[in-house]
Amino acid sequence: MSDYLEARIRKPKRFRLTPLHRGRSKSRTPIVIGFDTESEKARPFLLQFSFPDEPIENTLLVPVSARGKHAALRLFLRVLHEHCWKRKFEYLVYGFHLAYEWTQLFGDFD
């Protein structure tokens, strides 16, 4: 296991959220949630969720402690289920490097 489990990997400023807000529905307020995985030997061991208007210290760090098929995907969906339930918002989940994040969430599908 990695020794930087609790370290926050800082994202470059080029990851701006303004383009994600353009052209959205005016009836529901968009909430943009940043998502990232940390992995070791091609296995995710930590999911990170950044919520709007929250300081970096409040980044939600969720260790992937379960093993087996689809463990990271199940954990990802559980966290979204717990935090994205208000109908008055439109939740947008932004993967910092989406092509890689897909391999971490869906990589163990046949």
MARBA-3410 file (N, C-alpha, C, O; in Angstrom, 1 decimal):
110
0.8,-1.2,0.0,0.0,0.0,0.0,0.9,1.2,0.0,2.0,1.3,0.6 ~ 0.4,2.2,-0.7,1.2,3.5,-0.8,1.3,4.2,0.6,0.4,4.1,1.4 ~ 2.3,5.0,0.8,2.4,5.7,2.0,1.9,7.2,1.9,2.1,7.9,2.8 ~ 1.3,7.5,0.7,0.7,8.8,0.6,-0.8,8.8,0.5,-1.4,9.6,-0.2 ~ -1.4,7.9,1.2,-2.8,7.7,1.2,-3.6,9.0,1.5,-4.6,9.3,0.8
-3.1,9.7,2.5,-3.9,10.9,2.9,-3.4,12.2,2.2,-3.9,13.3,2.4 ~ -2.4,12.1,1.3,-1.9,13.3,0.6,-2.9,13.7,-0.5,-3.4,12.9,-1.2 ~ -3.1,15.0,-0.5,-4.0,15.6,-1.5,-3.2,15.9,-2.8,-2.3,16.7,-2.7 ~ -3.6,15.3,-3.9,-2.9,15.5,-5.1,-3.5,16.8,-5.7,-4.7,16.8,-6.1 ~ -2.8,17.9,-5.8,-3.3,19.2,-6.3,-3.5,19.1,-7.8,-2.6,18.6,-8.5
-4.6,19.7,-8.2,-4.9,19.8,-9.6,-4.5,21.1,-10.2,-4.6,22.1,-9.5 ~ -4.0,21.1,-11.5,-3.6,22.4,-12.1,-4.8,23.4,-12.2,-6.0,22.9,-12.3 ~ -4.5,24.6,-12.3,-5.6,25.6,-12.4,-6.3,25.6,-13.7,-7.4,26.1,-13.9 ~ -5.8,24.9,-14.7,-6.4,24.8,-16.0,-7.7,24.0,-15.9,-8.5,24.0,-16.8 ~ -8.0,23.3,-14.8,-9.2,22.5,-14.6,-10.3,23.5,-14.1,-10.6,23.4,-12.9
-10.7,24.4,-15.0,-11.7,25.4,-14.6,-13.1,24.8,-14.7,-13.4,24.0,-15.6 ~ -14.0,25.3,-13.9,-15.4,24.8,-13.9,-16.3,25.6,-14.7,-17.5,25.2,-15.0 ~ -15.9,26.8,-15.1,-16.8,27.8,-15.8,-17.4,27.1,-17.1,-18.6,27.3,-17.3 ~ -16.6,26.5,-17.9,-17.3,25.9,-19.2,-18.3,24.9,-18.9,-19.2,24.7,-19.7 ~ -18.3,24.2,-17.7,-19.3,23.2,-17.4,-20.6,23.8,-17.0,-21.7,23.2,-17.1
-20.6,25.1,-16.6,-21.8,25.8,-16.2,-22.5,26.4,-17.4,-23.7,26.6,-17.3 ~ -21.9,26.7,-18.5,-22.5,27.3,-19.7,-23.5,26.3,-20.3,-23.2,25.2,-20.4 ~ -24.6,26.9,-20.7,-25.6,26.1,-21.4,-26.4,25.1,-20.6,-27.1,24.2,-21.1 ~ -26.3,25.2,-19.3,-27.0,24.3,-18.4,-28.5,24.8,-18.2,-28.8,26.0,-18.4 ~ -29.3,24.0,-17.7,-30.7,24.3,-17.3,-30.7,25.4,-16.2,-29.9,25.3,-15.3
-31.6,26.3,-16.4,-31.7,27.4,-15.4,-32.6,27.0,-14.2,-32.6,27.7,-13.2 ~ -33.4,25.9,-14.4,-34.3,25.5,-13.4,-33.7,24.8,-12.2,-34.2,24.8,-11.1 ~ -32.5,24.2,-12.4,-31.8,23.5,-11.4,-30.4,24.0,-11.3,-29.7,24.1,-12.3 ~ -29.9,24.4,-10.1,-28.6,24.9,-9.9,-27.6,23.7,-10.1,-27.7,22.7,-9.5 ~ -26.6,23.9,-10.9,-25.6,22.9,-11.1,-24.6,22.8,-10.0,-24.1,23.9,-9.5
-24.3,21.6,-9.6,-23.3,21.4,-8.5,-22.2,20.5,-9.2,-22.5,19.4,-9.6 ~ -21.0,21.1,-9.3,-19.9,20.4,-10.0,-19.1,19.7,-8.9,-18.5,20.4,-8.0 ~ -18.9,18.4,-9.1,-18.1,17.6,-8.1,-16.9,17.1,-8.9,-17.0,16.4,-9.9 ~ -15.7,17.4,-8.4,-14.5,16.9,-9.0,-14.2,15.5,-8.4,-14.4,15.2,-7.3 ~ -13.7,14.6,-9.3,-13.5,13.2,-8.9,-12.1,12.8,-9.5,-11.7,13.1,-10.6
-11.4,12.0,-8.6,-10.1,11.5,-9.0,-9.9,10.2,-8.3,-10.4,10.0,-7.2 ~ -9.1,9.3,-8.9,-8.7,8.1,-8.2,-7.2,8.1,-8.1,-6.4,8.7,-8.9 ~ -6.7,7.5,-7.1,-5.3,7.2,-6.9,-5.1,5.7,-6.9,-5.9,4.9,-6.3 ~ -4.1,5.2,-7.6,-3.9,3.8,-7.8,-2.5,3.4,-7.6,-1.6,4.2,-7.7 ~ -2.3,2.1,-7.4,-1.0,1.5,-7.2,-1.1,0.1,-7.9,-2.0,-0.7,-7.6
-0.1,-0.1,-8.8,-0.1,-1.4,-9.6,-1.5,-1.6,-10.3,-2.0,-2.7,-10.3 ~ -2.0,-0.5,-10.9,-3.2,-0.6,-11.7,-4.5,-0.9,-10.9,-5.5,-1.3,-11.5 ~ -4.4,-0.8,-9.6,-5.6,-1.0,-8.7,-5.9,0.3,-7.9,-5.0,0.8,-7.3 ~ -7.1,0.8,-8.0,-7.5,2.0,-7.3,-7.5,1.7,-5.8,-8.0,0.7,-5.3 ~ -6.9,2.6,-5.0,-6.9,2.5,-3.5,-7.5,3.7,-2.8,-7.7,3.6,-1.6
-7.8,4.7,-3.6,-8.3,5.9,-3.0,-9.2,6.7,-4.0,-8.8,6.9,-5.1 ~ -10.4,7.1,-3.6,-11.3,7.9,-4.4,-11.3,9.3,-3.7,-11.4,9.4,-2.5 ~ -11.2,10.4,-4.5,-11.2,11.7,-4.0,-12.4,12.5,-4.7,-12.6,12.4,-5.9 ~ -13.1,13.2,-3.8,-14.2,14.0,-4.3,-14.1,15.4,-3.8,-13.9,15.6,-2.6 ~ -14.1,16.4,-4.7,-14.0,17.8,-4.3,-15.4,18.4,-4.6,-15.9,18.4,-5.7
-15.9,19.1,-3.5,-17.2,19.7,-3.6,-17.1,21.2,-3.7,-16.1,21.8,-3.2 ~ -18.0,21.9,-4.4,-17.9,23.3,-4.6,-17.9,24.1,-3.3,-18.6,23.7,-2.3 ~ -17.2,25.2,-3.3,-17.2,26.1,-2.1,-16.7,25.5,-0.9,-17.0,25.9,0.3 ~ -15.9,24.4,-1.0,-15.3,23.8,0.1,-13.7,23.9,0.0,-13.2,23.8,-1.1 ~ -13.1,24.2,1.1,-11.6,24.3,1.1,-11.0,22.9,0.8,-11.6,21.9,0.9
-9.8,22.9,0.4,-9.1,21.7,0.0,-9.0,20.7,1.1,-9.1,19.5,0.9 ~ -9.0,21.2,2.4,-8.9,20.3,3.5,-10.2,19.5,3.6,-10.2,18.4,4.3 ~ -11.3,19.9,3.0,-12.6,19.2,3.1,-12.8,18.2,2.0,-13.9,17.7,1.8 ~ -11.7,18.0,1.2,-11.9,17.0,0.1,-12.2,15.6,0.7,-11.5,15.2,1.7 ~ -13.2,15.0,0.1,-13.6,13.7,0.7,-12.6,12.6,0.1,-12.6,12.4,-1.1
-11.9,12.0,1.0,-11.0,10.9,0.6,-11.6,9.6,1.1,-11.7,9.4,2.3 ~ -11.8,8.7,0.2,-12.5,7.5,0.5,-11.6,6.3,0.1,-11.4,6.1,-1.1 ~ -11.0,5.6,1.1,-10.2,4.5,0.7,-11.0,3.3,0.1,-12.1,3.0,0.6 ~ -10.5,2.7,-0.9,-11.1,1.5,-1.5,-10.6,0.3,-0.7,-9.5,-0.3,-1.0 ~ -11.2,0.0,0.4,-10.8,-1.1,1.3,-11.3,-2.5,0.8,-10.6,-3.5,1.1
-12.4,-2.5,0.2,-12.9,-3.8,-0.3,-12.2,-4.3,-1.5,-11.7,-3.5,-2.3 ~ -12.0,-5.6,-1.6,-11.4,-6.2,-2.8,-12.4,-6.9,-3.6,-13.6,-7.1,-3.1 ~ -12.1,-7.3,-4.8,-13.0,-8.1,-5.6,-13.5,-7.3,-6.8,-13.1,-6.1,-6.9 ~ -14.3,-7.9,-7.6,-14.8,-7.3,-8.8,-15.6,-6.0,-8.5,-16.5,-6.1,-7.6 ~ -15.4,-5.0,-9.2,-16.2,-3.8,-9.2,-16.2,-3.0,-7.8,-17.1,-2.3,-7.5
-15.2,-3.3,-7.0,-15.2,-2.6,-5.6,-15.1,-1.1,-5.8,-15.9,-0.4,-5.0 ~ -14.3,-0.6,-6.6,-14.2,0.9,-6.8,-15.4,1.5,-7.4,-15.9,2.5,-7.0 ~ -16.0,0.8,-8.3,-17.3,1.3,-8.9,-18.4,1.3,-7.9,-19.2,2.3,-7.9 ~ -18.5,0.2,-7.1,-19.6,0.2,-6.1,-19.4,1.3,-5.1,-20.4,2.0,-4.7 ~ -18.2,1.6,-4.7,-17.9,2.6,-3.7,-18.2,4.0,-4.4,-18.7,4.9,-3.7
-17.8,4.2,-5.6,-18.1,5.5,-6.3,-19.6,5.7,-6.3,-20.0,6.9,-6.0 ~ -20.3,4.7,-6.7,-21.8,4.9,-6.8,-22.4,5.1,-5.4,-23.4,5.9,-5.2 ~ -21.9,4.5,-4.4,-22.4,4.7,-3.0,-22.1,6.1,-2.5,-23.0,6.7,-1.9 ~ -20.9,6.7,-2.8,-20.6,8.0,-2.4,-21.6,9.0,-3.1,-22.1,9.9,-2.5 ~ -21.8,8.8,-4.4,-22.7,9.7,-5.1,-24.1,9.6,-4.6,-24.8,10.6,-4.5
-24.5,8.4,-4.3,-25.9,8.2,-3.7,-26.0,8.9,-2.4,-27.1,9.5,-2.1 ~ -25.0,8.9,-1.6,-25.1,9.6,-0.3,-25.0,11.1,-0.4,-25.5,11.8,0.5 ~ -24.4,11.7,-1.4,-24.1,13.1,-1.5,-24.9,13.8,-2.6,-25.0,15.1,-2.6 ~ -25.5,13.1,-3.5,-26.2,13.7,-4.7,-27.6,13.3,-4.7,-28.1,12.7,-5.7 ~ -28.4,13.8,-3.8,-29.8,13.3,-3.7,-30.8,14.4,-3.8,-32.0,14.1,-3.9
-30.4,15.7,-3.7,-31.4,16.8,-3.8,-31.8,17.1,-5.2,-31.0,17.3,-6.1 ~ -33.1,17.0,-5.4,-33.7,17.2,-6.8,-33.5,18.7,-7.3,-33.7,18.9,-8.5 ~ -33.3,19.6,-6.4,-33.2,21.0,-6.8,-31.9,21.3,-7.5,-31.7,22.4,-8.0 ~ -31.0,20.4,-7.4,-29.6,20.6,-8.0,-29.4,19.6,-9.2,-30.1,18.5,-9.3 ~ -28.6,20.0,-10.1,-28.2,19.2,-11.2,-26.7,18.8,-10.9,-25.8,19.7,-11.0
-26.4,17.6,-10.6,-25.0,17.2,-10.2,-24.2,16.8,-11.5,-24.7,16.0,-12.3 ~ -23.1,17.4,-11.6,-22.1,17.1,-12.7,-20.8,16.6,-12.0,-20.2,17.3,-11.3 ~ -20.5,15.4,-12.4,-19.3,14.8,-11.8,-18.2,14.9,-12.9,-18.3,14.5,-14.0 ~ -17.1,15.6,-12.5,-16.0,15.9,-13.4,-14.8,15.1,-13.1,-14.2,15.2,-12.0 ~ -14.4,14.2,-14.0,-13.2,13.4,-13.8,-12.0,14.1,-14.2,-12.0,14.6,-15.3
-11.0,14.2,-13.4,-9.8,15.1,-13.7,-9.0,14.5,-14.9,-8.4,15.3,-15.6 ~ -9.0,13.2,-15.1,-8.4,12.6,-16.3,-9.3,11.4,-16.6,-9.0,10.3,-16.3 ~ -10.4,11.8,-17.3,-11.5,10.8,-17.4,-11.2,9.5,-18.1,-11.6,8.5,-17.7 ~ -10.3,9.5,-19.1,-9.9,8.3,-19.8,-9.3,7.3,-18.8,-9.6,6.1,-18.8 ~ -8.5,7.8,-17.9,-7.9,7.0,-16.9,-8.9,6.6,-15.8,-8.9,5.4,-15.3
-9.7,7.5,-15.4,-10.7,7.2,-14.3,-11.6,6.1,-14.8,-12.0,5.2,-14.0 ~ -12.0,6.1,-16.1,-12.8,5.0,-16.6,-12.1,3.6,-16.4,-12.8,2.6,-16.0 ~ -10.8,3.6,-16.7,-10.1,2.3,-16.5,-10.1,1.9,-15.0,-10.1,0.7,-14.8 ~ -10.1,2.8,-14.1,-10.1,2.5,-12.7,-11.5,2.0,-12.2,-11.6,1.1,-11.4 ~ -12.5,2.6,-12.8,-13.9,2.2,-12.3,-14.4,1.0,-13.1,-15.1,0.1,-12.5
-14.1,0.9,-14.4,-14.7,-0.1,-15.2,-13.7,-1.2,-15.7,-14.0,-2.0,-16.6 ~ -12.5,-1.1,-15.3,-11.4,-2.0,-15.8,-11.6,-3.4,-15.5,-11.0,-4.2,-16.2 ~ -12.3,-3.8,-14.5,-12.5,-5.2,-14.2,-13.7,-5.8,-14.8,-14.1,-7.0,-14.5 ~ -14.4,-5.1,-15.7,-15.5,-5.7,-16.5,-14.9,-6.6,-17.6,-13.9,-6.2,-18.2 ~ -15.6,-7.7,-17.9,-15.1,-8.5,-19.0,-15.7,-8.1,-20.3,-15.4,-8.7,-21.3
END
